[in-house]
Amino acid sequence: MRQKEENILEGIHDNEYEEDFLQIRIDASALVNISGRKTESLNGMWNFGIDLYDTCRRTHWYKQERCNAEGREMPLDFNWENWEEIRVPSCWNMQKPELHYYEGFGVYTRTFRYFPKQNGERLLLRFEGSAYRTTVFLNEKFIGTHDGASTPFNIDITNTVKTDNRIVISVDARRSPLRLPMENTDWFNYGGIYRDINLVRLPPAYIKDWFVRLDPKDNLSILADVYTENSDEPVTIEIHELGIKKKIAVKNGKGEIKLPAKPQLWSTEVPKLYDVTFSFDSGKDKVTDRIGFRSITTKGQEIFLNGKKIFLKGVCVHEDHFALGKTTNEEIIRATIRDLKEMNGCYLRLAHYPHDGLFARIADEEGVLLWEEVPVYWSVAFNNPDTYRDAENQLSELILRDRNRASVIIWSVGNENADTKSRLDFMSRLAKKAKQLDDSRFVSAACLIKHDKLKIEDRLEEFLDVIGVNEYFGWYDPDFEKLPKLLANSSPDKPVVICEFGADARLGNRGTADDLWTEDKQKDVYEKQAEILKNCPYIAGTTPWIFYDFRCPRRLNRYQEGFNRKGLIDANRKTRKLAFYVMQDFYKNL
C-alpha cells in the first residue's frame, strides 16, 4: 500500500485513493473453467445505493469501523440493511426511471452463509459480467478489482470466507477514453452487476481449464491445466461415445496430448456434441463438458466448414433488450436464434463486446456460427499501455471462456479503427495473442475501407485470417455506385465478410425509396446491396447492421428518439420490417 502523510484525512484529501484498489488486479490468469460444475447462485435481491462520490472506497465503508481508536462510537454514512433493494443480475438503468442514464458508482451488499462440504475445500466467487470496474470486499477485507464489463472473472475467497459473511461490491460504470470501450460509442452504457454471480466449490486439487479441438490432421488436440500444490498426477480424459479413455501426463500443472479419433463432425445442419469428461486427483475432481468437433479453414478467398465451402449467412446483434437492457436469458437467446433461422441465416456477429457465455452454449446446441468480439471500438487510446493491458485481458477472458464452443469460429479484435501505426501495433498484438490462446479459429476485425482509393485495404490484413469490412453505401454515403467500384478495385487474397451495411427505418414509416427513415428506403438499400454482393467472388459472408433496433443516446431525431433504427426487426423484437424479407430471400437463394 502507498505511504501516506500523517496529516491527511483519507476521505477528504487523498486524491490517489484508487491506487490502493488496483494493487490486487483480477485477470485472466486466475480464470477457472466452470463448465459442467455445480454452482450456488448469489442472484436475487441485494441492498443497493448509488454512490456519486465513490465514498464507499474513499472512506472504506467496507471496514464498517463503528468505533475510533479510543473505542468511541463513530457516525456512519451508510446503513446496509435500510438501503433499497435491487435485483442481481440486472442493469440498474432498467430498475428505476431516475437511474436510466446514471453512469457513476453503485454499491451492492448482501450476506450469505457458508459451510464447507469437504476437507481442504476451495471456494470461488464467480462473476459473469459486471460493468465496468468492479471492486470486491468480503468480511471487511479488500479482495480484488476487475476491469471489463463483459467478460467473466473469479476470485478465490477460501482464506477470507467465514460461516456468516458480508460481501460489498463497488461497481464503476463511468465512460473513459482509457477504457474499453472508450467514452464515445454508438450504444447505451448499461451499468451494474448484469450477469450471474455464483459461488463455486472446488476440491483442494482441481482441474482449472481444458481445451479440446480437432487439429489440422483431424486428431483430437487436448490441453489440461490443473491447480495442485505438489502433484504431477495425470488427468484422465474420457469420451465414452468415441471409446476414448486416456491419461494425460501433467508437469508443472499442465498437460497436452493428441489422440486419433473419428467423431461425427459438428455442423449447422447436425450440431453433434459429445460428453467430454476430465478427472484428476484419483477421481476426487471430475467435470464434464459438452463439446462439438469441427474444422473451419480458408483456401484463397473461400471459407470451409468441415471441408465444405460455406457462405456465412448472418446478421449483427447487440445485447440490448427493451425490458432487460444488457441482461439476457435463455428465452431471449433462443428467440434470437429462431428469428435468425426464419431469415434463413446460420451465423451471428455478436457486436461489439463479449455477449453472455450462455449464447455460445445455446448456439452449440442449435447449430449457429458465431463471430465474437472485444470492444476495441473506434478511437481507443492505442498508445496507452494500460488500455492495451485491458484489451488483451478482455480478449483472453473471452477466449478462455468460449474456445471449447464449436459455434465460435471468429475472434474479432476490433471495429472501425483508423489505420494508424499505433492502432496497427496495438491490434496486431491482439491478433497474435488470440492465435497464442487458440490457433484453431479465425482472427478478424471489422475494418474501414480506404475512401480515398475506394478500395478494401488495411495494414492489419496481414494479421487476419478473414477480412471484415463495414460499408454503408446508400445510407451514410448516398452514392451507391461506389460499392461496385469498391469491389472491382479490390483484390484481397483472403475471404472478406461484409460485417456491416444497412439503413435506418422507423417501423411503419412508409414513403418512396428516396424518403429517408422509411421502411421503403431501407428495403431499397438492402435490395441493391444484395444484388451487388451476391456476385462478388471474394465475399464469403454478410452480417447487415442490425437485427433489432437498440438504444443509443446519441441518436435523437424524431425517427430515432434515442434508438438506432437500423434493425431488420423493431425494438419489440417481434415486428419485421420490409428489409427482413429481402435478407430472407437473399439467404434462401444462395
C-alpha positions in Angstrom: 0.0 0.0 0.0 1.1 3.6 -0.5 2.9 5.7 2.1 0.5 8.5 3.3 1.2 11.7 5.0 0.2 11.8 8.7 -2.0 14.9 8.4 -4.1 13.6 5.5 -7.7 12.8 6.1 -8.2 9.9 3.8 -11.8 10.5 2.7 -11.1 14.2 2.0 -7.5 14.9 1.0 -6.3 11.7 -0.6 -7.0 12.1 -4.4 -4.9 9.0 -5.2 -7.0 6.6 -3.1 -8.0 4.4 -6.1 -4.4 3.2 -6.4 -4.9 1.1 -3.3 -7.6 -0.8 -5.0 -5.5 -1.5 -8.1 -2.9 -3.4 -6.1 -4.9 -6.7 -6.5 -6.0 -7.0 -10.1 -8.2 -9.9 -11.1 -7.4 -11.0 -14.6 -7.4 -14.0 -17.0 -4.6 -15.7 -15.2 -7.0 -16.6 -12.3 -9.9 -17.7 -14.5 -11.2 -21.1 -13.8 -13.3 -23.0 -16.4 -16.6 -23.8 -14.6 -18.4 -25.5 -17.5 -20.1 -28.6 -16.1 -19.5 -27.6 -12.5 -22.2 -27.1 -9.9 -22.6 -23.5 -8.8 -24.5 -21.9 -5.9 -26.3 -18.7 -7.1 -26.0 -15.4 -5.3 -28.6 -13.9 -7.6 -31.6 -12.2 -6.1 -32.3 -9.0 -4.2 -29.3 -7.1 -2.9 -29.2 -3.9 -0.9 -28.1 -1.2 -3.2 -27.2 2.5 -3.2 -25.9 4.9 -5.8 -22.5 6.3 -4.7 -22.0 9.6 -6.6 -18.7 10.4 -4.9 -17.3 6.9 -4.6 -17.5 7.3 -0.9 -17.5 3.6 -0.2 -14.0 3.2 -1.4 -12.7 6.7 -0.4 -13.7 6.2 3.3 -13.6 2.4 3.5 -17.2 1.7 4.2 -16.4 -2.0 3.8 -14.4 -2.0 7.1 -17.6 -1.0 9.0 -15.5 0.9 11.5 -18.1 1.9 14.1 -15.6 3.0 16.8 -12.4 5.0 16.6 -9.0 4.0 18.1 -10.2 5.2 21.5 -13.2 3.0 21.4 -15.7 5.8 20.9 -18.7 5.3 18.6 -18.4 7.0 15.2 -21.2 8.2 12.9 -21.6 6.1 9.7 -22.8 7.5 6.4 -24.4 4.2 5.4 -26.8 1.6 6.7 -26.7 -1.5 4.6 -30.0 -3.1 5.7 -32.0 0.0 5.3 -30.9 0.6 1.7 -33.3 -0.1 -1.1 -33.1 -3.5 -2.9 -32.2 -4.1 -6.5 -32.2 -7.3 -8.5 -29.0 -9.1 -9.4 -28.4 -9.7 -12.2 -29.8 -6.6 -13.8 -28.8 -3.3 -15.4 -29.5 -0.6 -12.8 -30.6 1.7 -15.7 -33.7 -0.5 -16.2 -34.7 -0.8 -12.5 -35.8 2.8 -11.7 -36.6 5.7 -14.1 -34.2 8.0 -12.2 -31.3 5.6 -12.9 -31.9 5.3 -16.6 -28.9 7.5 -17.6 -26.9 7.0 -14.4 -23.2 6.3 -15.2 -21.5 6.6 -11.9 -20.7 4.3 -8.9 -23.2 1.8 -7.3 -22.6 -0.2 -4.2 -24.2 -3.7 -3.7 -24.2 -5.7 -0.5 -25.7 -8.8 1.0 -24.9 -11.5 3.5 -24.6 -15.3 2.9 -23.7 -18.4 5.0 -21.1 -20.9 4.1 -20.3 -24.4 5.4 -17.5 -26.4 3.7 -18.5 -29.8 2.5 -15.1 -31.5 2.4 -11.7 -31.0 4.0 -9.5 -28.5 2.2 -12.3 -27.2 0.1 -11.6 -24.2 -2.0 -14.3 -21.6 -2.8 -14.5 -19.3 -5.8 -16.6 -16.1 -6.1 -17.6 -16.0 -9.8 -18.9 -13.1 -11.9 -20.1 -13.5 -15.5 -20.4 -9.7 -16.2 -20.2 -6.5 -14.2 -19.9 -3.1 -15.8 -17.3 -1.8 -15.7 -14.7 -1.6 -12.9 -15.7 -4.0 -10.1 -14.1 -3.8 -6.6 -14.9 -6.6 -4.2 -14.8 -6.7 -0.4 -15.6 -9.6 1.8 -15.8 -9.6 5.6 -14.2 -6.1 5.8 -11.3 -7.0 3.6 -10.5 -5.8 0.1 -10.1 -8.9 -2.2 -9.7 -7.6 -5.7 -10.6 -5.3 -8.6 -11.6 -6.3 -12.2 -11.8 -4.2 -15.3 -14.0 -5.0 -18.2 -17.8 -5.1 -18.4 -18.5 -8.2 -20.4 -16.0 -11.0 -19.5 -16.1 -13.4 -16.6 -13.8 -13.3 -13.6 -13.4 -15.2 -10.4 -11.7 -14.7 -7.0 -10.5 -17.4 -4.7 -12.1 -16.5 -1.4 -11.1 -19.6 0.5 -8.9 -17.7 3.0 -11.5 -14.9 3.6 -14.8 -16.7 3.8 -16.4 -17.4 7.1 -19.6 -19.1 8.3 -21.5 -15.7 8.2 -20.3 -13.4 5.5 -20.9 -9.8 4.4 -20.0 -9.1 0.8 -19.7 -5.5 -0.5 -19.2 -4.7 -4.2 -18.5 -1.3 -5.7 -19.3 -1.0 -9.4 -18.0 1.9 -11.5 -19.9 2.4 -14.8 -18.2 5.6 -15.9 -17.1 6.0 -19.5 -13.5 6.9 -20.1 -11.1 7.5 -23.0 -8.7 5.0 -21.5 -11.2 2.2 -21.1 -12.5 -0.4 -23.5 -14.9 0.6 -24.9 -13.8 4.2 -24.8 -16.2 7.1 -23.8 -17.6 7.6 -27.4 -19.6 4.7 -28.5 -22.8 4.1 -30.5 -24.7 2.1 -28.0 -26.2 2.5 -24.5 -23.9 2.4 -21.5 -25.6 0.0 -19.1 -24.2 -0.3 -15.6 -24.3 -2.8 -12.7 -23.9 -6.5 -12.0 -25.9 -7.5 -15.0 -24.9 -11.2 -15.3 -24.9 -14.1 -12.9 -22.9 -14.2 -9.7 -22.1 -17.6 -8.1 -20.2 -19.5 -5.6 -18.2 -22.5 -6.9 -16.9 -25.2 -4.5 -13.7 -27.0 -5.6 -11.6 -29.8 -4.1 -8.1 -28.9 -2.8 -6.6 -30.0 -6.1 -8.8 -29.4 -9.2 -8.9 -29.1 -13.0 -8.6 -25.4 -13.8 -9.1 -25.5 -17.5 -9.2 -27.7 -20.6 -9.2 -27.1 -24.4 -10.3 -29.9 -26.8 -10.5 -29.4 -30.6 -9.6 -31.0 -33.9 -6.1 -30.3 -35.2 -5.3 -29.9 -39.0 -4.6 -33.6 -39.2 -8.0 -34.5 -37.7 -6.6 -35.6 -34.4 -8.1 -34.5 -31.1 -5.7 -32.0 -29.6 -6.2 -31.7 -25.8 -4.8 -29.3 -23.2 -5.5 -29.6 -19.5 -4.4 -27.3 -16.7 -4.7 -28.2 -13.0 -4.4 -26.5 -9.7 -2.3 -28.5 -7.4 0.5 -27.8 -4.9 2.6 -30.9 -5.0 1.4 -33.5 -7.5 2.1 -34.3 -11.1 -0.7 -36.9 -11.2 -2.1 -37.3 -14.7 -5.5 -36.1 -15.8 -7.8 -38.7 -17.3 -9.9 -37.8 -20.4 -12.9 -39.9 -21.3 -15.2 -39.6 -24.3 -17.4 -42.6 -23.8 -19.2 -42.4 -27.1 -15.9 -42.5 -29.0 -14.4 -45.2 -26.9 -11.7 -42.9 -25.6 -10.2 -43.1 -22.1 -6.7 -41.8 -21.8 -4.3 -40.4 -19.2 -2.7 -37.0 -19.9 0.7 -36.6 -18.3 1.0 -33.4 -16.2 4.1 -31.4 -15.5 4.0 -28.1 -13.6 0.3 -28.1 -13.7 -0.1 -28.5 -17.5 -0.7 -31.5 -19.8 -1.1 -32.0 -23.5 -1.9 -34.9 -25.7 -3.1 -35.7 -29.3 -5.4 -38.6 -29.9 -6.6 -40.2 -33.2 -10.4 -40.1 -33.4 -13.2 -40.1 -35.9 -16.0 -38.1 -34.3 -19.2 -37.1 -36.1 -18.4 -33.5 -37.1 -20.5 -30.7 -35.7 -22.2 -28.7 -38.4 -25.0 -26.2 -38.7 -27.3 -28.9 -40.0 -26.3 -31.6 -37.4 -24.8 -29.9 -34.3 -23.4 -33.0 -32.7 -22.0 -32.6 -29.2 -20.1 -35.2 -27.1 -19.8 -35.5 -23.4 -16.1 -35.0 -22.6 -15.1 -35.9 -19.0 -11.9 -35.0 -17.2 -10.9 -36.5 -13.8 -8.0 -35.7 -11.5 -6.5 -36.5 -8.1 -7.7 -40.1 -8.1 -11.2 -39.0 -9.2 -11.7 -36.5 -6.4 -12.3 -33.9 -9.1 -14.4 -34.7 -12.1 -16.1 -32.5 -14.6 -17.9 -33.0 -17.9 -18.3 -30.6 -20.8 -20.4 -30.8 -23.9 -18.1 -30.2 -26.9 -18.5 -30.4 -30.7 -15.7 -31.1 -33.1 -15.4 -29.4 -36.5 -12.9 -27.8 -38.7 -13.0 -24.2 -40.0 -10.5 -23.3 -42.7 -9.8 -20.9 -45.5 -8.5 -21.5 -49.0 -7.8 -18.4 -51.1 -10.9 -16.3 -50.9 -13.2 -19.0 -49.5 -14.3 -20.4 -46.1 -14.8 -24.1 -45.5 -16.6 -25.8 -42.7 -15.6 -29.4 -42.4 -14.1 -29.2 -45.8 -17.3 -27.9 -47.4 -17.5 -24.4 -48.8 -19.8 -22.2 -46.8 -21.3 -18.7 -47.1 -21.8 -17.0 -43.7 -25.4 -16.0 -43.9 -25.7 -13.8 -40.9 -26.7 -10.6 -39.1 -25.2 -8.4 -36.4 -26.9 -8.3 -33.0 -26.4 -6.2 -29.9 -27.0 -7.4 -26.3 -29.9 -4.9 -25.8 -33.4 -5.8 -24.8 -36.3 -3.4 -24.5 -37.2 -4.6 -20.9 -33.9 -6.0 -19.5 -31.2 -3.9 -21.2 -27.9 -5.8 -21.5 -29.1 -8.6 -19.2 -30.3 -11.7 -21.2 -31.6 -15.2 -20.6 -32.1 -18.5 -22.3 -35.5 -17.5 -23.7 -34.2 -14.3 -25.3 -31.2 -16.1 -26.8 -33.3 -18.9 -28.3 -35.8 -16.4 -29.7 -33.0 -14.6 -31.4 -31.8 -17.8 -33.0 -35.3 -18.7 -34.1 -35.6 -15.3 -35.8 -32.2 -15.9 -37.5 -33.3 -19.3 -38.8 -36.6 -17.7 -40.0 -34.4 -15.4 -42.1 -32.6 -18.5 -43.4 -29.4 -17.4 -41.6 -26.8 -19.6 -39.8 -24.4 -17.0 -38.4 -24.4 -14.1 -35.9 -21.9 -11.3 -35.3 -22.2 -10.7 -31.5 -21.3 -7.0 -31.5 -19.4 -5.0 -30.1 -18.3 -6.8 -26.9 -18.5 -10.3 -25.5 -22.1 -11.4 -25.1 -23.2 -13.7 -22.3 -21.4 -17.0 -22.3 -24.8 -18.7 -22.5 -25.2 -17.6 -26.1 -22.3 -19.7 -27.3 -23.6 -22.8 -25.4 -27.0 -22.5 -26.9 -25.5 -21.8 -30.4 -23.6 -25.1 -30.0 -26.9 -26.9 -29.5 -28.7 -25.0 -32.3 -26.0 -25.2 -35.0 -25.4 -21.4 -35.3 -21.9 -20.0 -36.1 -20.6 -17.0 -34.1 -18.3 -14.1 -34.5 -17.2 -12.9 -31.0 -15.7 -9.5 -30.4 -13.8 -7.3 -27.9 -14.7 -3.6 -27.6 -11.6 -2.1 -29.3 -14.1 0.3 -30.8 -13.4 3.4 -32.8 -10.7 5.7 -31.4 -9.3 3.9 -28.3 -6.1 5.1 -26.6 -3.8 2.9 -28.7 -0.7 4.5 -27.2 -1.7 3.8 -23.6 -0.1 0.6 -22.0 -2.9 0.2 -19.5 -5.5 0.4 -22.3 -3.7 -2.4 -24.2 -3.5 -4.5 -21.0 -7.2 -4.1 -20.6 -7.8 -5.1 -24.2 -5.6 -8.2 -24.0 -7.1 -9.3 -20.8 -10.7 -8.9 -22.1 -9.7 -10.9 -25.2 -8.0 -13.6 -23.1 -11.0 -13.9 -20.7 -13.3 -14.2 -23.7 -11.2 -16.9 -25.5 -10.7 -18.9 -22.3 -14.4 -18.9 -21.7 -15.5 -19.9 -25.2 -12.7 -21.7 -27.0 -14.4 -25.1 -26.4 -17.5 -23.9 -28.2 -17.8 -25.3 -31.7 -20.2 -22.5 -32.7 -17.5 -19.8 -32.3 -15.4 -19.5 -35.5 -14.1 -16.0 -35.4 -12.4 -13.9 -32.7 -12.6 -10.2 -33.6 -10.0 -7.8 -32.2 -11.8 -4.6 -33.1 -14.3 -2.4 -35.0 -13.9 0.6 -37.3 -10.5 1.8 -36.2 -8.4 4.3 -38.2 -5.5 2.7 -39.9 -2.7 4.3 -37.9 0.7 3.0 -36.8 -0.3 2.9 -33.1 -3.5 1.1 -34.0 -1.6 -1.4 -36.1 0.8 -2.1 -33.3 -2.0 -2.5 -30.8 -4.3 -4.7 -32.8 -1.6 -6.9 -34.4 -0.5 -7.7 -30.8 -4.1 -8.7 -30.0 -4.3 -10.9 -33.1 -1.1 -12.7 -32.1 -2.5 -13.1 -28.6 -5.6 -14.7 -30.0 -3.6 -17.2 -32.0 -1.5 -18.0 -29.0 -4.5 -18.9 -27.0 -6.4 -20.5 -29.8 -4.9 -21.4 -33.2 -8.0 -23.3 -34.3 -10.2 -20.4 -35.2 -10.0 -17.3 -37.4 -8.9 -13.9 -36.3 -10.6 -10.9 -37.9 -11.6 -7.3 -37.3 -14.3 -5.1 -38.8 -12.2 -2.7 -40.8 -13.0 0.6 -42.6 -12.5 0.9 -46.4 -9.9 3.2 -47.9 -12.2 6.0 -49.0 -9.6 7.9 -50.9 -8.7 4.9 -53.0 -12.2 3.3 -52.9 -10.6 0.1 -52.0 -10.5 -2.7 -49.4 -7.1 -2.1 -47.9 -5.9 -2.1 -44.3 -2.4 -2.8 -43.0 -4.0 -5.0 -40.3 -5.0 -7.5 -43.0 -1.6 -9.2 -42.7 -2.5 -10.4 -39.3 -6.1 -11.5 -40.1 -7.5 -14.8 -41.5 -10.7 -13.2 -42.7 -11.0 -9.5 -43.6 -14.1 -7.8 -42.1 -15.4 -4.7 -43.9 -18.0 -2.2 -42.8 -19.6 -0.1 -45.6 -22.8 2.0 -45.7 -23.3 2.8 -49.4 -26.8 4.0 -50.0 -27.0 5.5 -46.5 -24.1 7.4 -44.9 -22.6 7.6 -48.3 -25.6 8.2 -50.5 -23.7 7.4 -53.7 -24.5 3.7 -54.1 -22.5 3.4 -57.3 -19.3 3.5 -55.2 -20.0 -0.1 -53.9 -19.4 -1.9 -57.3 -16.4 0.3 -57.9 -15.0 -0.5 -54.5 -15.4 -4.3 -55.1 -13.9 -4.0 -58.6 -10.9 -2.0 -57.3 -10.1 -4.6 -54.6 -8.3 -7.9 -54.9 -7.9 -9.4 -51.5 -6.1 -12.7 -51.1 -8.3 -13.7 -48.2 -12.1 -14.1 -47.7 -14.0 -10.9 -47.0 -17.0 -10.7 -44.7 -19.1 -7.6 -45.0 -19.6 -7.0 -41.3 -22.0 -4.1 -41.7 -24.3 -2.4 -44.2 -27.8 -1.0 -43.8 -30.0 2.0 -43.3 -32.3 3.4 -40.6 -36.1 2.9 -40.8 -38.7 3.7 -38.2 -41.2 0.8 -38.1 -44.4 1.7 -40.0 -42.9 4.8 -41.6 -43.6 4.5 -45.3 -42.8 6.5 -48.4 -40.8 6.3 -51.5 -37.3 4.7 -51.9 -36.0 8.2 -51.8 -37.5 9.1 -48.4 -35.0 8.8 -45.6 -36.1 6.9 -42.4 -38.7 4.9 -44.2 -39.0 1.1 -44.5 -39.1 1.6 -48.2 -35.7 3.4 -48.3 -34.2 0.7 -46.1 -35.7 -2.1 -48.3 -34.2 -0.4 -51.4 -30.8 -0.2 -49.9 -30.9 -3.9 -49.0 -32.1 -4.9 -52.4 -29.2 -3.0 -54.0 -26.7 -4.4 -51.6 -27.8 -8.0 -52.1 -27.7 -7.7 -55.8 -24.1 -6.5 -55.8 -22.7 -8.6 -53.0 -24.0 -11.9 -54.3 -21.9 -11.6 -57.4 -18.6 -10.8 -55.8 -16.4 -13.9 -55.7 -14.3 -13.0 -52.6 -17.2 -12.1 -50.3 -17.7 -15.1 -48.0 -20.4 -13.8 -45.8 -22.6 -10.9 -44.7 -23.9 -9.5 -41.4 -26.0 -6.5 -42.1 -26.4 -3.9 -39.3 -28.6 -4.9 -37.3 -31.1 -7.5 -36.3 -33.1 -5.4 -33.7 -33.4 -1.7 -33.1 -31.4 -0.8 -29.9 -30.9 2.0 -27.5 -28.4 4.7 -28.4 -28.4 8.1 -26.6 -26.5 9.9 -29.5 -29.4 9.4 -31.9 -32.0 12.0 -31.3 -34.1 12.9 -34.4 -37.8 12.4 -34.4 -37.5 8.9 -36.1 -34.8 7.6 -33.8 -35.8 9.0 -30.3 -32.8 7.5 -28.6 -32.6 4.3 -30.7 -30.5 3.1 -33.6 -33.3 2.2 -36.1 -31.3 0.1 -38.5 -32.9 -3.1 -37.1 -34.5 -5.5 -39.5 -36.9 -6.1 -36.6 -38.3 -3.4 -34.3 -37.1 -2.9 -30.8 -40.1 -5.0 -29.6 -38.2 -8.0 -31.2 -41.4 -9.1 -32.9 -42.4 -6.9 -35.8 -40.4 -7.4 -39.0 -39.5 -4.6 -41.3 -39.6 -4.9 -45.1 -35.9 -5.4 -45.3 -36.1 -8.5 -43.2 -37.8 -10.3 -46.1 -35.2 -9.1 -48.5 -32.5 -10.8 -46.5 -34.7 -13.9 -46.1 -34.9 -14.2 -49.9 -31.3 -13.4 -50.4 -30.1 -16.2 -48.0 -32.7 -18.7 -49.3 -31.3 -18.3 -52.8 -27.6 -18.5 -52.0 
